[in-house]
Amino acid sequence: MVIRQLDKLMQARKLTQKDVANIINVSQNAISNIIKRGDLKVSQLNKIAKYFNVPVSYFFEESGTGGNIVQTANGNGNGNNQNIALQNQCSELQQKVNELNEQVIKCQEELIQYIKKEK
């Protein structure tokens, strides 16, 4: 599904595999293998999403959805750029919130251990 969505974006912008290879800093051979096997690293997917100004979740949508995103990536969207930018920001903020929650839980666990030692 990821590769199919990437292909849509590439077609919308008239980009070649070589262009995408340059975006994610890999060789043309590497991008060819990635597309054939569908083996894309998360960091590479993040770079591609950022380049096309789409949320990473776009790549996991069913093929019938995301039409507006392709139009926007092609520059023909109806003001959806702001919505996509907000979605990206929300995704990034949610990730940061999740990371902070993990840190809080870790600190709470350390505090509990410390209190147990003090007793």
Secondary structure, DSSP 4 states (H G I P E B T S, - for coil): -HHHHHHHHHHHHT--HHHHHHHTT--HHHHHHHHHHT---HHHHHHHHHHHT--GGGGGS-TTS-HHHHHHHTT--SSHHHHHHHHHHHHHHHHHHHHHHHHHHHHHHHHHHHHHHH-
